């Protein structure tokens, strides 16, 4: 093989490796934005017996994989309280639905799985 053919082959391999490297770097840089753009998923929800407040349990995606499990309160008109209360992590949404089901004990108290959740003062 002549020196010229060998040089062209080496340059071709270098260009292919550089192209693959650039694609890998772009994938690495873009992947966090794809995860962050994913909307939270509903795990469980319920409304108080008198209809004045509600509790939602959401699964919010994490950059490292899996989901944060968050309790979000709402008033009787569908307005959500800012923020939420993080109560756990999961990778299995089906298991989260079973272990974080929302039920109301009375108009001021909800059960989220085995956790007791009181009505926020701002909704009284």
N, C-alpha and C positions, 0 to 999 in steps of 0.2 A: 504494500500500500504506500502510495507516495506521501510525501510530507504535506502536500496541499490537501489531499483527501482526508488525512488524519486531522489536520487543523479544522477543516469544515465540520467533521464529525464531532470533535470536542466542542466547538462553538455551538453546534446544534444541541448537544446534551446539556450544556450550560444554560442555553435559552429555555429549554423545556423545564429544567429544574427551577430556574428563576420564575417561570410562569406558574408552576405548581406552588412554589413558595408564596407568591403574591396572592394566589387564590386562597391558600390556607390562612394567610394573615387577614385577608378580607373577611373570611368566614369567622375567624376568631373575634375580630372587632365588631362584627354585625350581630353575632349571636346574643349578646346581652340585651340589645335593643329589641330583638324578637321576643325574648322572654318577658321583658318589661311591658311590651305592648299587649301581651295576653291579658285579657280581662279576668278579674276574680270570678271564681265559680261558686255558685250557691250550693251550700252543703245542707242547710236546713233553715226553715223560717216558720214563724208563728206569730199570731196577733193575740193580744190580751182578750179575755172574755168580754170586757166592756168596749173594746175597739180603740182605746186611747193611746196605745203604744205597741210596738212590734219589736221582735228580736230576729235578726238574721245572723247566721253563721256562714262566713265566706272563707273560701280557700284562695289565698293570694299567692301567685307564683313567686318563687325565689330564684335568684341568679344561680345558686348552687344546685338547683333541682329541688323538687318537692314543693310543698305549699305551707305557708303560715296559716293557721286556723285563727280567725278573728271574729269576735262578737261585735255587731254593729246594731245600735238601737235606732228606732225610728218612731216618730210621733204618729198619731192616728191618721194623718193626712199624707203619709208617704215621704215626709221630709226626714232625712237621715242625720243623726248626730255626727259631728266631725270626728275623724279618727276611728277609734275602735279599741277593743281590748284583745291583745294577742293571748291565746290560751294554749297554743301548742303547734307542733309541726307534724306533717304527714307526707308520705309519698303515695298513699293509697286512699283515693277519694271515696271509694266504696266503704272502707272501714271508718273513715271520718264521718260519713253520713250515719252510720250505725252508732258510733260512740259520741256524737255531738248533736243528737236530735233535740229540738226545742219543744218543750211543753210548758204550759202555764199552770202554776199552782193556784194562783189567785190573780187579781188585777194588778198587784204590785210585785209579784215574784214569778220568775221563770226558772225552769231547770234546763240547763244546756248539758246534756249527758248527765253526769253526776254532780255537776257544779251548780250552785244556787246563784242566780243573777237577779239583783234588785233593780227595780225601776229607777232610772236616773232622776235626780232632783229637778232637772230642767224640764221633765215631762210631767210633773205633778201639778 
